[in-house]
């Protein structure tokens, strides 16, 4: 057999293929002059805020999973296999207290940064007010330039803690990116036309704006950009993943009941007691209120197929660690990997993502579950490492808060109203979701609105205005 392609461990590089074994880094390259839209890919985006492998936007073109290999036998038949991820389910458990594990992780990071930091180009860091990026700041050279997204303005707690982190490690420069609705839409439209891959405005624009600001600061020179993303997932501290794991287990124990859809519509949280399928349960959280609902009906067997595809890659889906790998392989991290791997490079960034490093991921997968569970899945080992590295105690003790897009003024200025009007007239989008019905209940749900307008814009880009 001949090895045609292998996707990277963390999947930052998206590799596509067709039935003939042709390979490309963009699905459009494998399409004929009039490709057919893949309906399942649109449901992926509406339910998970990204297109999940093996789907691409076009029928007949598939995407490799992280770590997946594409082979061709002597008869020209395509064979897929993933050796890396099943091996991860069989890793042993490391012994030690949280402090001892943090000391080991400290040594791993010292070695990682010693071999990774490039001195032939400027170093930059997307610095938040949390511990994940603050830990990275402690290893980076003092001439590092930092940038922070101030989604909720100068008074936001994330910016205040980010400034505290910056002062603590005495780095070179701290840039701050502020929200600008007109500029945000403009930079989103440009990236969408360039990449022809869906992503939501509020989750993607901060990366674009920060990278743009760094490019301006470095006067167009390429720069190495570090980010602290993926720490929550590999540490088992991504609370959506925790909820999905335990609800799927609980429902299996007592035999999940059949709850009428009408009752779920009245009290949406009852849906969490209705299924043992973790992919289906994850859609409850990742669709921002869209699913479940009478306004959207995924194809029959959609969630069952998704789950089986994941099991094929992993070989099993039994314990909490396997669920972490499910997120890395096919759900949460796929969205993040696209945003982080493809958006900043549009503005000169060469991405370096320490928490996606294979050795770092394997280490976290070997942490005992009894330690993961401490402080309600509170990143105990990373907190110990943060103390060891001198991260301010106030930053360590504060609650988690991810990157956020300030939308209050957007809604107060009624900017969403004309866009809802446009979406109600979008014939293609309404084949997948009843926009009028959604609007009646969720007109001011910004996260859901933003995901729908992103899908609306994306369909216009790939299908044209007609």
C-alpha positions in Angstrom: 0.0 0.0 0.0 1.0 3.6 -0.6 0.7 6.3 2.1 -0.9 9.3 0.4 -1.4 11.6 3.4 -1.4 11.8 7.2 -3.1 14.6 9.1 -1.2 16.2 12.0 -1.6 15.1 15.5 -3.6 18.1 16.6 -5.2 18.7 13.3 -4.2 22.3 12.7 -3.7 21.4 9.0 -7.0 20.3 7.3 -6.4 17.8 4.6 -9.1 16.9 2.1 -9.4 14.0 -0.3 -11.8 12.5 -2.8 -12.7 9.0 -3.9 -9.8 8.8 -6.3 -7.3 9.6 -3.6 -6.6 13.1 -4.8 -5.4 15.4 -1.9 -5.7 19.1 -1.3 -5.6 21.6 1.6 -8.9 23.1 0.5 -12.0 21.3 -0.6 -12.6 23.6 -3.5 -9.4 22.3 -5.2 -11.1 18.8 -5.5 -14.4 20.1 -6.9 -15.7 20.2 -10.5 -17.1 23.4 -12.0 -20.5 23.0 -10.3 -20.0 21.2 -7.0 -23.0 20.2 -4.9 -23.4 21.5 -1.4 -23.1 18.9 1.4 -26.2 19.4 3.6 -24.7 17.6 6.5 -21.8 20.1 6.7 -24.3 23.0 7.1 -26.0 21.1 10.0 -22.5 20.6 11.5 -21.9 24.3 11.5 -25.4 25.1 12.9 -25.0 22.6 15.7 -21.3 22.7 16.5 -20.1 26.1 15.1 -17.8 24.3 12.7 -17.7 21.6 10.0 -16.9 18.2 11.6 -14.7 15.6 9.9 -15.1 13.7 7.7 -17.4 16.3 6.2 -16.4 19.2 3.9 -18.8 21.7 2.4 -18.9 19.8 -0.9 -20.3 16.4 -1.6 -17.7 13.9 -2.6 -14.9 15.6 -0.8 -13.9 14.4 2.7 -11.7 15.7 5.5 -9.2 13.6 7.5 -9.5 13.4 11.2 -6.5 14.4 13.3 -3.9 11.7 13.2 -5.7 9.9 10.4 -3.8 8.3 7.5 -4.9 8.0 3.9 -3.6 4.9 2.1 -4.2 3.5 -1.4 -3.9 -0.2 -2.1 -2.7 -1.8 -5.4 -6.2 -1.8 -6.8 -6.6 1.9 -6.2 -8.9 1.6 -3.3 -8.8 4.2 -0.5 -8.1 2.9 3.0 -8.3 5.1 6.1 -6.7 4.3 9.5 -5.8 6.1 12.7 -3.1 4.6 14.8 -2.3 7.6 17.0 -5.6 8.2 18.7 -6.4 4.6 19.7 -3.0 4.5 21.3 -3.8 7.5 23.4 -6.8 5.6 24.9 -4.3 3.0 26.2 -1.8 5.4 27.9 -0.9 4.6 31.5 -1.4 6.9 34.5 1.4 9.0 36.0 1.9 8.9 39.8 2.4 12.0 41.9 0.8 14.8 43.8 -0.4 17.9 41.9 2.7 19.7 42.9 5.0 16.9 41.7 3.1 16.7 38.4 3.4 20.5 38.0 7.2 20.2 38.5 7.4 17.6 35.8 5.2 19.8 33.5 7.5 22.7 34.2 10.5 20.8 33.0 8.6 19.7 29.8 7.7 23.3 29.1 11.2 24.5 29.6 12.4 22.0 27.1 9.6 22.8 24.7 10.3 26.5 24.7 14.0 26.0 24.4 13.5 24.2 21.1 10.5 26.1 19.8 11.1 29.8 20.3 12.4 31.3 17.1 15.0 34.1 17.4 15.0 35.0 13.7 11.6 36.7 14.0 9.7 38.7 16.6 7.9 36.8 19.4 4.3 37.6 20.2 1.7 36.2 22.7 -2.1 36.5 22.8 -2.3 37.2 26.5 -5.6 36.9 28.4 -6.4 37.4 32.1 -6.2 33.7 32.9 -3.5 31.3 33.9 -3.1 29.4 30.6 -1.4 32.2 28.6 0.2 33.7 31.8 2.1 30.4 32.2 3.3 30.7 28.6 4.4 34.3 29.3 6.7 33.1 32.1 8.7 31.0 29.6 8.9 33.6 26.7 11.8 36.0 26.1 11.5 39.5 27.6 11.2 41.1 24.1 7.8 39.4 23.6 5.0 41.6 22.4 1.6 40.8 23.9 -1.9 41.5 22.6 -5.2 41.2 24.5 -8.7 41.3 23.3 -10.8 43.8 25.3 -14.2 42.5 24.2 -16.1 44.4 26.9 -14.0 47.5 27.0 -11.3 49.0 29.2 -13.2 48.1 32.4 -13.3 44.4 31.8 -11.8 42.1 34.3 -10.0 40.0 31.7 -8.1 43.1 30.5 -7.3 44.1 34.1 -5.9 40.7 34.9 -4.1 40.5 31.5 -2.3 43.8 32.4 -1.4 42.3 35.8 0.1 39.3 34.0 2.0 41.5 31.6 3.5 43.6 34.4 4.4 40.5 36.4 6.6 39.1 33.6 8.0 42.5 32.4 7.5 41.8 28.7 8.2 44.3 26.0 4.9 45.7 24.8 1.2 45.2 25.6 -1.2 46.0 22.8 -5.0 46.0 23.3 -7.6 45.3 20.6 -11.0 46.9 21.1 -14.3 46.0 19.5 -15.4 47.9 16.4 -18.6 46.5 14.8 -18.0 48.0 11.4 -14.3 47.0 11.3 -15.1 43.6 12.7 -17.6 42.8 9.9 -15.2 44.1 7.3 -12.3 41.9 8.5 -14.7 38.9 8.8 -15.9 39.3 5.3 -12.4 39.5 3.9 -11.3 36.3 5.8 -14.4 34.5 4.8 -13.8 35.2 1.1 -10.2 34.2 1.5 -10.6 30.9 3.4 -14.1 29.9 2.2 -14.6 28.0 5.5 -17.3 28.9 8.0 -16.6 30.4 11.4 -18.7 32.7 13.6 -17.9 36.4 13.7 -17.8 36.8 17.5 -15.4 33.8 18.0 -13.2 34.4 15.0 -12.9 38.2 14.7 -10.9 38.7 18.0 -8.1 36.5 16.6 -8.2 38.4 13.3 -8.1 41.8 14.9 -5.4 40.9 17.4 -3.2 39.4 14.6 -3.9 42.5 12.4 -2.7 44.8 15.2 0.5 42.7 15.7 1.2 42.8 12.0 0.9 46.6 12.1 3.2 46.8 15.1 5.8 44.6 13.4 5.4 46.6 10.2 4.6 43.6 8.1 7.3 41.3 9.3 6.4 37.7 9.9 6.2 36.9 13.7 5.9 33.9 15.8 2.6 33.9 17.7 2.0 31.8 20.9 -1.5 31.1 22.2 -2.7 29.4 25.4 -5.7 27.6 23.7 -6.6 24.0 24.4 -5.5 23.9 28.0 -9.0 23.6 29.4 -9.8 20.6 27.1 -6.7 18.5 27.7 -6.8 19.3 31.4 -10.4 18.0 31.5 -11.6 21.4 32.7 -13.8 22.2 29.8 -17.1 22.2 31.7 -19.3 21.4 28.7 -17.3 18.2 28.2 -17.7 17.4 31.9 -21.5 17.8 31.7 -21.8 15.8 28.5 -19.7 12.9 30.0 -21.7 12.6 33.2 -25.2 13.0 31.6 -24.4 10.3 29.0 -23.3 8.0 31.8 -26.2 8.8 34.1 -28.7 8.3 31.3 -27.2 4.9 30.5 -27.5 3.7 34.1 -31.2 4.4 34.5 -32.3 3.8 30.9 -33.0 7.2 29.4 -36.7 8.0 29.1 -38.7 9.2 26.2 -39.5 12.9 26.9 -42.0 14.5 24.6 -40.6 17.2 22.3 -43.3 19.6 23.4 -42.2 19.3 27.1 -38.5 19.8 26.1 -39.5 23.0 24.2 -41.1 24.3 27.4 -38.2 23.2 29.6 -35.1 22.8 27.4 -32.9 21.3 30.1 -35.0 18.2 30.2 -33.2 17.3 26.9 -30.1 16.5 28.9 -31.9 13.5 30.4 -33.1 12.2 27.0 -30.0 10.6 25.4 -26.8 8.6 26.0 -25.2 9.9 22.8 -22.5 12.4 23.9 -22.4 14.1 20.4 -26.1 14.8 20.6 -25.8 16.1 24.2 -22.9 18.3 23.1 -25.1 19.9 20.4 -27.3 21.2 23.3 -24.5 23.4 24.5 -22.7 24.3 21.3 -25.8 25.4 19.3 -26.5 28.4 21.6 -30.2 27.4 22.0 -30.9 26.2 18.4 -31.0 22.5 19.3 -33.3 21.0 20.3 -36.1 22.9 18.7 -38.9 22.5 16.3 -37.2 24.9 13.9 -34.3 22.5 13.1 -34.5 18.8 12.1 -31.1 17.2 11.4 -31.2 14.2 9.1 -32.3 10.9 10.6 -29.4 9.1 12.1 -27.2 12.2 12.0 -26.0 12.0 15.7 -25.7 8.2 15.6 -23.4 8.4 12.6 -21.3 11.1 14.2 -20.8 8.9 17.3 -19.9 5.8 15.3 -17.3 7.8 13.3 -15.6 8.9 16.5 -15.6 5.3 17.8 -14.0 4.1 14.6 -11.2 6.7 15.2 -10.7 5.9 18.9 -11.5 2.3 19.0 -13.7 2.9 22.0 -15.5 5.7 24.0 -15.6 4.5 27.6 -14.1 6.7 30.2 -13.5 10.4 30.9 -10.2 10.4 29.1 -11.8 9.0 26.0 -14.3 11.9 26.1 -11.4 14.4 26.2 -10.0 12.7 23.0 -13.5 12.9 21.5 -13.3 16.7 21.9 -9.8 16.8 20.6 -10.7 14.6 17.6 -14.0 15.8 16.3 -15.9 18.4 18.2 -14.8 21.3 20.4 -11.1 21.4 19.3 -11.9 21.3 15.6 -13.6 24.7 15.8 -10.7 26.1 17.8 -8.0 24.6 15.6 -9.4 26.3 12.6 -9.7 29.7 14.2 -6.3 29.5 15.7 -4.5 27.7 12.9 -5.9 29.7 9.9 -7.1 33.1 11.0 -4.0 34.8 12.5 -1.7 33.6 9.6 -3.8 35.9 7.3 -2.0 38.7 9.1 1.6 37.4 9.2 1.5 35.1 12.2 3.4 31.8 12.4 1.4 29.9 14.9 2.9 28.0 17.9 0.3 26.3 20.2 2.0 24.7 23.2 -1.1 23.0 24.6 -1.5 21.2 21.3 2.0 19.7 21.5 1.8 15.9 21.3 4.0 15.4 24.4 2.1 18.0 26.5 -1.3 16.4 25.4 -0.1 12.9 26.3 1.1 14.1 29.7 -2.3 15.6 30.6 -4.1 12.5 29.4 -2.1 10.5 32.0 -3.1 12.6 34.9 -5.2 10.5 37.4 -8.9 11.3 37.3 -8.9 11.9 41.1 -6.7 14.9 40.4 -8.6 16.1 37.4 -11.8 16.1 39.6 -10.3 18.3 42.3 -11.9 21.8 42.6 -14.7 20.7 40.3 -12.4 20.0 37.4 -10.4 23.1 38.1 -7.1 22.6 36.3 -5.3 21.7 39.6 -2.0 20.9 38.0 -2.0 24.0 35.9 -2.8 26.1 39.0 0.2 24.5 40.7 2.4 25.3 37.7 1.1 28.8 37.7 2.2 29.3 41.3 5.5 27.7 40.5 6.1 30.1 37.6 5.1 33.3 39.5 1.7 34.0 38.0 -0.1 36.5 40.3 -2.2 34.7 43.0 -5.2 37.0 42.2 -5.1 35.6 38.6 -4.9 32.0 39.8 -7.7 32.3 42.2 -10.2 34.1 40.0 -12.9 32.2 38.1 -12.4 31.0 34.5 -13.6 33.3 31.8 -12.8 32.8 28.1 -12.5 35.2 25.3 -15.7 37.2 24.9 -17.2 39.5 22.3 -19.0 42.5 23.7 -22.4 42.7 22.1 -24.5 44.9 24.4 -24.1 48.0 22.2 -24.8 45.9 19.1 -28.2 44.9 20.5 -29.0 48.3 21.9 -28.3 49.9 18.5 -30.7 47.4 16.9 -28.0 46.3 14.4 -29.3 42.8 14.5 -32.8 43.7 13.2 -32.1 44.3 9.5 -29.8 41.2 9.5 -32.7 39.0 10.9 -34.8 40.5 8.0 -32.2 39.4 5.5 -31.9 35.9 7.0 -35.6 35.3 6.9 -35.4 35.8 3.1 -32.4 33.5 2.7 -33.9 30.5 0.8 -30.9 28.2 1.3 -30.5 28.9 5.0 -34.2 28.3 5.6 -33.9 24.8 4.1 -31.9 23.9 7.3 -33.5 26.1 9.9 -36.8 28.0 10.2 -35.4 31.5 10.8 -38.8 33.1 11.4 -39.6 30.6 14.2 -36.1 31.0 15.7 -36.4 34.8 15.6 -39.7 34.8 17.5 -38.1 33.2 20.5 -34.4 34.1 20.2 -34.2 37.5 18.5 -32.0 39.0 21.2 -29.9 35.8 21.8 -26.7 37.2 20.4 -24.7 34.0 20.3 -27.3 32.2 18.3 -27.9 35.3 16.1 -24.2 35.5 15.4 -23.9 31.9 14.4 -26.9 32.2 12.0 -25.6 35.4 10.4 -22.2 33.8 10.0 -23.9 30.8 8.2 -25.9 33.3 6.1 -22.8 35.2 5.0 -20.9 32.0 4.3 -23.6 30.6 2.1 -23.6 33.8 0.1 -19.9 33.6 -0.4 -19.8 30.0 -1.6 -23.1 29.9 -3.5 -23.2 33.5 -4.7 -25.9 36.1 -4.1 -28.6 34.4 -6.1 
